[in-house]
Amino acid sequence: MTPDLDPSTVVVHAGRPERVPNAPLGESPVFSSTYIAGGDRGYGRFGNDAWTAFEETLGALEGGRALTFASGMAAAATVCDLVPVGGRVVAPQHAYSGVLAMLDQQAESGRLTVVRVDVSDTERVVAAVAGADMLWIESPTNPAMEVADLPALAAAGHAAGATVVVDNTFATPLLQQPLSLGADIVMHSATKFIAGHSDVVLGAVITANDDLWAAIELRRRSVGSIPGPMEAWLGLRGLRTLALRLERAQSNAAFLADRLLAHPRVSRVRYPGLPDDPGHARAAAQMSGFGAILAIELGGDAEGAQRVCESTRLWVHATSLGGVESMLERRRRWPIEVPTIPEDLIRLSVGIEHPDDLWADLDQALKV
Ligand SMILES: *Cc1c(COP(=O)(O)O)cnc(C)c1O
């Protein structure tokens, strides 16, 4: 493809079959566990046309080579497996709870040691990364919405000899490309914005380093943490409209953030797009948009927050995020959520509905 196309064009056109007479416009999922001998495909755990198309598209967007996985967690666990036994990982204080729980399990079993730091506190991260094998970053963080200084942390990680990983799920490759900011590996829960329709669980890893790519691919084929062809195809099908979905969801999020800020029941709005947000300047410097996730707090009223989540009619009370449907939940309803996340914090994943309908429903739920 032409190298200087806009990402919103690349997301539509990358990963397509060659334009020859009778060729289909897109790859199809091939349902075969094995292939006739003599070629390079071999077996269904090693490759699939639908994976390749999805991976080519994601790789083009992130500026590297992609590998798709059975879930975001399968991708995360495979990346963590690169850390040598007894190695040290610096991880965020706040991040996706499943990743933090997986690291805790590995620490408990003696596989590695984990140091947790506030990733928005650059000095703290720089001090902690000495002697680390891996620096795991999420930005913005789930669900605290903190923003890490990615270029500074990537440089500090490399100076310490650590592999720098960024979970780019919240930003998506259309708003932030961590490899271009210095990261070695990008990880996605493609379940979220990339697939975008709350109908598939899927993960991905992208790197521009061929040795890291080969090490991760080897683990995927030996552990078997592969998606089915249909899942990868659904991921690609969803990804094609990411630019359009994100544009609407993001403008809805900005509209709602302003409204929520002025709402008497809401004590805090966490959204990097707000000029007074602590992460605003950093996000403006390293992202091309502020995304479609925000979090609110209700002045310590956890029961009230739970009631709000149970009182919406349009907003879906469910976990997960990044779908076309607006969703909300009180994160501390999950026992594994980090205890420093406030009990009354509600995470809002803003969808593509009409903003007035979203506001009317939230406003009525905030009155319950
Ligand atoms: C959901 C999520 C994950 C885990 O991905 P799954 O696809 O659910 O396995 C990892 N990181 C972030 C930021 C997430 O939101």
The ligand as an SDF file (V2000), in Angstrom:
LIG
                    3D

 15 15  0  0  0  0  0  0  0  0999 V2000
  -10.1900   -6.2150   28.4870 C   0  0  0  0  0  0  0  0  0  0  0  0
   -8.7900   -5.7840   28.6460 C   0  0  0  0  0  0  0  0  0  0  0  0
   -7.7480   -6.7260   28.6550 C   0  0  0  0  0  0  0  0  0  0  0  0
   -7.9970   -8.2130   28.5850 C   0  0  0  0  0  0  0  0  0  0  0  0
   -8.4620   -8.6000   27.3250 O   0  0  0  0  0  0  0  0  0  0  0  0
   -9.4520   -9.8400   27.0510 P   0  0  0  0  0  0  0  0  0  0  0  0
   -9.7070   -9.7380   25.5900 O   0  0  0  0  0  0  0  0  0  0  0  0
  -10.6710   -9.6250   27.9060 O   0  0  0  0  0  0  0  0  0  0  0  0
   -8.7380  -11.0750   27.4420 O   0  0  0  0  0  0  0  0  0  0  0  0
   -6.4490   -6.2440   28.7560 C   0  0  0  0  0  0  0  0  0  0  0  0
   -6.1790   -4.9240   28.8700 N   0  0  0  0  0  0  0  0  0  0  0  0
   -7.1620   -3.9950   28.8710 C   0  0  0  0  0  0  0  0  0  0  0  0
   -6.8130   -2.5450   29.0060 C   0  0  0  0  0  0  0  0  0  0  0  0
   -8.5000   -4.3960   28.7690 C   0  0  0  0  0  0  0  0  0  0  0  0
   -9.4760   -3.4690   28.7960 O   0  0  0  0  0  0  0  0  0  0  0  0
  1  2  1  0
  2  3  1  0
  2 14  2  0
  3  4  1  0
  3 10  2  0
  4  5  1  0
  5  6  1  0
  6  7  2  0
  6  8  1  0
  6  9  1  0
 10 11  1  0
 11 12  2  0
 12 13  1  0
 12 14  1  0
 14 15  1  0
M  END
$$$$
